[in-house]
């Protein structure tokens, strides 16, 4: 999990009496960016909670958000923020992690973003089996506070999401036993031990190796381990600069680079901007805590 901005405000005025109209109630207002997605999450949550009290008005405002469909898992974090915020505001309680996710249709394939929402850090889940609401958590480890993530995004089309993503998964062949074994070996023999020991270079090499192997499993859709040749070229360039922890985030187009400090991160930003003038380059911290609640907003990611 990384520190990128996502803040929402949930406000409700409860009705003294009355009957909820369908899955809605009183007036619903979704403000800020992503208002259509926000309203869809709200309506889905309401359909799962007929016991929620009737309201005169319900307002959900997205105060700050990263870009959508760029490989940062925004859909999951937005949905969980809304689910958590509505539960606290209308029901005045906390629901389980599994219920919070299922109420807005998240965690259908991976639960990494769901566990990350609640706990932060590096998440390894066990994979979802039939009948499980979300895949079980294998482990959660904190990232060193002084490490930094450099995020690079060129002017490429947005990553896959929604129906297009579902169709892509349906096209993909099942992973072979060999692919699964190699990915597990990378996680348990390299990534987790190196992170536990704060071995930056060992973890970085393992991170690149895992990302490339995982990307090969999506070659039927992407055409290779990365979404396009420009991303592959950027990954190769950064590795030639002797910074191994680089890869594609989700479907892209965001590329991540792990740096051992803020000074090194800023050095990488300058080099990348000198080479690619049309890229958006940002630096963010690891996020080692879960959702933050305030009197005015529900802050996550």
Backbone torsions as a table, in degrees:
resi	resn	phi	psi	omega
1	UNK	NA	145.9	-176.7
2	UNK	-129.4	155.8	179.5
3	UNK	-82.9	90.9	170.1
4	UNK	-122.6	153.3	-168.9
5	UNK	-75.9	122.3	168.0
6	UNK	-147.0	110.9	179.8
7	UNK	-132.9	135.1	176.5
8	UNK	-131.6	154.4	175.6
9	UNK	-120.4	133.0	177.8
10	UNK	-117.4	123.1	179.8
11	UNK	-131.5	136.0	179.7
12	UNK	-139.6	140.8	170.5
13	UNK	-112.9	110.5	-176.5
14	UNK	-75.1	147.8	178.4
15	UNK	-84.4	147.0	176.4
16	UNK	-68.6	-35.3	178.6
17	UNK	-160.3	173.3	178.8
18	UNK	127.7	173.0	-177.7
19	UNK	-118.5	134.2	177.2
20	UNK	-61.9	138.0	177.7
21	UNK	-93.5	105.5	-179.1
22	UNK	62.6	-138.8	179.5
23	UNK	-88.2	1.7	-178.0
24	UNK	-97.7	-115.2	-177.7
25	UNK	156.7	-117.5	174.4
26	UNK	-84.1	-143.7	-177.8
27	UNK	-80.1	130.4	176.7
28	UNK	-112.6	127.7	178.7
29	UNK	-129.6	124.3	176.1
30	UNK	-112.4	118.8	-174.2
31	UNK	-116.2	158.6	177.5
32	UNK	89.2	-173.5	178.7
33	UNK	-65.3	159.0	176.8
34	UNK	63.4	32.3	-175.2
35	UNK	-64.0	-36.4	179.0
36	UNK	-64.8	-44.8	178.7
37	UNK	-66.1	-39.0	178.9
38	UNK	-60.2	-47.6	-179.4
39	UNK	-62.6	-38.7	178.8
40	UNK	-62.3	-41.7	178.0
41	UNK	-65.0	-41.6	-179.5
42	UNK	-61.7	-47.9	-178.6
43	UNK	-63.0	-36.8	178.7
44	UNK	-66.1	-42.9	179.0
45	UNK	-61.8	-45.6	-178.3
46	UNK	-61.1	-36.5	-179.8
47	UNK	-66.2	-22.1	178.2
48	UNK	-91.0	-5.4	-174.1
49	UNK	-133.0	68.0	176.4
50	UNK	-64.2	-15.8	-179.4
51	UNK	-80.5	-9.6	-179.0
52	UNK	-62.9	142.9	-177.5
53	UNK	-65.9	149.7	176.3
54	UNK	-65.5	150.7	-177.8
55	UNK	-132.9	150.4	173.2
56	UNK	-78.2	-41.0	179.8
57	UNK	-148.6	147.8	177.6
58	UNK	-138.7	122.7	-177.7
59	UNK	-123.9	129.2	174.9
60	UNK	-119.1	119.4	179.7
61	UNK	-119.1	124.9	173.2
62	UNK	-86.6	110.4	-174.1
63	UNK	-84.2	-33.4	-176.6
64	UNK	-156.9	138.9	-177.0
65	UNK	-155.1	147.7	171.4
66	UNK	-76.4	178.7	178.2
67	UNK	-66.2	152.7	-177.9
68	UNK	-94.1	145.3	174.6
69	UNK	59.0	43.1	177.0
70	UNK	-120.0	9.0	177.5
71	UNK	97.8	18.9	-179.4
72	UNK	-107.3	5.8	177.2
73	UNK	69.3	29.8	-175.8
74	UNK	-60.8	-40.7	-177.1
75	UNK	-56.8	-44.7	179.2
76	UNK	-65.8	-45.0	-177.8
77	UNK	-67.2	-37.9	177.0
78	UNK	-65.3	-47.9	-179.6
79	UNK	-60.2	-43.9	-179.7
80	UNK	-68.9	-36.1	177.1
81	UNK	-61.5	-44.3	179.7
82	UNK	-66.3	-44.3	179.6
83	UNK	-60.3	-46.6	-178.9
84	UNK	-65.9	-43.0	-178.9
85	UNK	-65.0	-41.3	178.3
86	UNK	-66.5	-39.4	179.3
87	UNK	-62.1	-43.9	179.5
88	UNK	-69.5	-38.3	-173.6
89	UNK	-79.4	-45.5	-175.9
90	UNK	-90.5	-34.9	-177.7
91	UNK	-102.3	-14.5	-179.2
92	UNK	55.3	44.3	177.9
93	UNK	-153.4	171.7	173.2
94	UNK	-110.1	129.1	174.4
95	UNK	-94.7	167.8	179.7
96	UNK	-64.0	160.0	175.9
97	UNK	-55.1	-45.5	-177.8
98	UNK	-63.4	-42.9	-178.9
99	UNK	-69.7	-40.0	178.8
100	UNK	-57.8	-40.3	179.8
101	UNK	-73.4	-46.6	-175.0
102	UNK	-67.1	-29.2	-179.3
103	UNK	-63.7	-21.5	178.1
104	UNK	-122.8	16.8	172.9
105	UNK	70.7	33.0	178.3
106	UNK	-105.8	166.3	-179.9
107	UNK	76.5	21.2	-177.3
108	UNK	-70.2	-33.4	178.8
109	UNK	-114.8	-54.5	-178.8
110	UNK	-119.2	144.4	177.1
111	UNK	-106.3	9.4	-177.7
112	UNK	-59.1	-48.7	-179.7
113	UNK	-64.8	-32.9	179.6
114	UNK	-68.9	-48.5	177.6
115	UNK	-64.9	-37.3	178.0
116	UNK	-63.0	-37.2	177.6
117	UNK	-58.4	-42.4	-176.5
118	UNK	-84.2	-31.5	-169.3
119	UNK	-120.9	-23.8	-173.3
120	UNK	70.8	-176.3	177.3
121	UNK	83.4	-166.1	174.9
122	UNK	-92.7	128.5	-173.9
123	UNK	-113.2	134.4	169.4
124	UNK	-123.6	117.6	175.1
125	UNK	-100.7	171.9	-172.8
126	UNK	-94.6	-2.3	-174.9
127	UNK	90.2	139.8	-173.7
128	UNK	-87.3	131.1	174.7
129	UNK	-103.3	158.7	-178.8
130	UNK	-57.7	132.4	178.3
131	UNK	93.2	-11.8	178.5
132	UNK	-86.7	134.6	178.5
133	UNK	-65.5	-42.1	172.3
134	UNK	-140.8	156.2	179.6
135	UNK	-69.3	143.1	-178.3
136	UNK	-63.7	150.9	176.0
137	UNK	-80.0	127.1	174.5
138	UNK	-86.1	-51.9	177.9
139	UNK	-161.5	161.3	176.1
140	UNK	-136.6	126.1	178.4
141	UNK	-124.5	142.5	175.4
142	UNK	-75.2	148.6	171.7
143	UNK	-88.4	146.1	176.2
144	UNK	-56.7	135.1	-173.8
145	UNK	-64.7	-26.5	-177.2
146	UNK	-87.1	-10.1	174.9
147	UNK	-70.6	154.0	-179.5
148	UNK	-134.6	152.2	174.5
149	UNK	-107.8	124.7	171.6
150	UNK	-97.8	122.1	-178.3
151	UNK	-109.4	125.6	-175.9
152	UNK	-120.1	127.7	180.0
153	UNK	-135.7	116.3	175.5
154	UNK	-84.9	-178.7	-179.1
155	UNK	-88.1	68.2	178.6
156	UNK	-109.1	160.4	177.7
157	UNK	-58.6	155.8	179.7
158	UNK	-61.8	156.9	176.8
159	UNK	-71.1	170.5	-178.3
160	UNK	-72.1	143.7	177.9
161	UNK	-158.6	163.3	174.9
162	UNK	61.5	-134.3	-177.4
163	UNK	-62.2	-40.8	-179.5
164	UNK	-61.8	-39.7	178.8
165	UNK	-68.4	-41.9	178.6
166	UNK	-60.8	-42.6	177.8
167	UNK	-64.4	-36.3	178.1
168	UNK	-64.2	-43.5	178.6
169	UNK	-63.8	-35.3	178.9
170	UNK	-68.0	-27.4	178.6
171	UNK	-78.1	-25.9	-172.3
172	UNK	-72.5	138.4	173.5
173	UNK	-72.5	158.3	176.2
174	UNK	-64.5	147.2	176.7
175	UNK	-67.0	143.4	178.0
176	UNK	-78.2	162.2	176.9
177	UNK	-59.9	-35.7	179.5
178	UNK	-65.8	-41.5	178.3
179	UNK	-63.2	-44.1	179.0
180	UNK	-61.6	-43.7	-178.5
181	UNK	-63.2	-41.5	-179.1
182	UNK	-67.8	-39.1	178.5
183	UNK	-67.6	-41.9	177.5
184	UNK	-63.0	-40.2	178.8
185	UNK	-61.1	-41.6	179.3
186	UNK	-64.2	-42.0	-179.9
187	UNK	-64.7	-52.9	-168.5
188	UNK	-87.0	-21.7	179.7
189	UNK	-100.2	-19.6	-176.7
190	UNK	-123.0	-62.3	-170.6
191	UNK	-62.0	-53.0	-175.8
192	UNK	-68.0	-45.9	177.3
193	UNK	-61.9	-40.8	-179.4
194	UNK	-66.1	-39.7	178.3
195	UNK	-66.8	-42.8	179.2
196	UNK	-59.1	-33.1	-179.9
197	UNK	-94.2	4.9	-177.6
198	UNK	54.1	38.5	177.4
199	UNK	-84.9	94.1	-172.7
200	UNK	-62.1	-49.7	-175.4
201	UNK	-68.3	-40.6	178.3
202	UNK	-63.7	-43.5	178.3
203	UNK	-65.0	-40.6	-178.9
204	UNK	-62.1	-44.7	178.6
205	UNK	-63.2	-42.7	179.0
206	UNK	-64.4	-36.4	179.7
207	UNK	-63.4	-46.1	177.9
208	UNK	-63.5	-44.2	-178.8
209	UNK	-61.1	-45.7	179.9
210	UNK	-63.0	-45.7	-178.2
211	UNK	-61.5	-41.0	179.8
212	UNK	-68.0	-44.2	178.8
213	UNK	-63.6	-41.7	178.2
214	UNK	-63.7	-40.4	179.1
215	UNK	-62.1	-34.4	177.9
216	UNK	-61.5	-29.2	178.8
217	UNK	-68.4	-15.8	-179.3
218	UNK	-109.4	16.4	-176.5
219	UNK	-63.3	-27.7	179.0
220	UNK	-59.3	-32.1	-179.3
221	UNK	-96.7	-42.6	-174.1
222	UNK	-84.9	-24.6	-173.7
223	UNK	90.5	2.0	-180.0
224	UNK	169.4	-167.1	-178.5
225	UNK	-71.0	-17.7	179.3
226	UNK	-124.2	164.3	-172.9
227	UNK	-65.8	-38.8	179.3
228	UNK	-154.0	175.3	-174.7
229	UNK	-69.1	-31.5	-179.7
230	UNK	-64.7	-37.7	176.3
231	UNK	-67.9	-43.3	177.8
232	UNK	-59.7	-40.6	179.7
233	UNK	-65.2	-40.2	179.0
234	UNK	-65.4	-42.6	178.0
235	UNK	-59.5	-46.7	-179.6
236	UNK	-63.4	-39.8	-179.6
237	UNK	-62.9	-47.3	-178.8
238	UNK	-62.7	-37.4	178.3
239	UNK	-68.7	-32.4	175.2
240	UNK	-68.2	-22.9	174.3
241	UNK	-80.2	4.0	178.7
242	UNK	72.0	31.0	170.9
243	UNK	-118.0	98.6	-167.8
244	UNK	-78.3	-23.7	-171.2
245	UNK	-81.8	70.2	-175.6
246	UNK	-133.3	145.1	179.7
247	UNK	-174.7	-179.0	179.5
248	UNK	-94.6	134.5	178.1
249	UNK	-89.5	118.6	179.4
250	UNK	53.8	-130.6	179.1
251	UNK	-83.7	4.9	-175.0
252	UNK	79.0	-171.6	3.8
253	UNK	-84.6	6.3	-179.0
254	UNK	-71.2	134.4	172.6
255	UNK	-110.0	134.8	178.4
256	UNK	-106.7	148.0	173.6
257	UNK	-133.5	127.3	178.6
258	UNK	-89.8	129.6	178.6
259	UNK	-120.4	148.7	-176.7
260	UNK	-80.4	-9.6	-178.1
261	UNK	-161.2	167.0	178.2
262	UNK	-66.9	-34.7	179.0
263	UNK	-63.6	-45.1	178.2
264	UNK	-65.4	-38.2	178.5
265	UNK	-60.4	-44.6	179.4
266	UNK	-66.6	-34.6	175.1
267	UNK	-61.8	-43.4	178.0
268	UNK	-65.5	-37.6	177.5
269	UNK	-59.3	-45.8	-179.1
270	UNK	-63.3	-42.0	-179.8
271	UNK	-65.2	-42.4	-178.4
272	UNK	-67.5	-43.2	179.2
273	UNK	-65.3	-31.3	176.3
274	UNK	-68.6	-28.0	-178.8
275	UNK	-92.3	-37.5	-176.4
276	UNK	-126.5	94.0	-176.1
277	UNK	-71.6	-18.4	-176.1
278	UNK	-98.9	10.2	-179.4
279	UNK	-93.7	147.5	169.3
280	UNK	-92.7	122.3	-176.0
281	UNK	-124.8	125.3	179.5
282	UNK	-132.9	160.6	177.3
283	UNK	-120.3	134.3	176.3
284	UNK	-138.7	158.3	179.4
285	UNK	-84.5	157.2	166.5
286	UNK	-65.1	149.9	176.3
287	UNK	-111.8	113.5	-176.1
288	UNK	-107.2	16.4	175.8
289	UNK	-134.4	162.8	-179.0
290	UNK	-89.3	-159.3	-175.4
291	UNK	-55.8	139.6	176.4
292	UNK	-108.0	132.8	-178.8
293	UNK	-109.6	140.1	175.8
294	UNK	-134.2	177.1	-179.8
295	UNK	-71.2	-20.8	-176.4
296	UNK	-115.0	-27.3	-173.4
297	UNK	-145.1	158.9	174.9
298	UNK	-109.1	116.6	-168.1
299	UNK	-114.3	125.4	-176.9
300	UNK	-141.1	-177.9	177.3
301	UNK	84.3	NA	NA
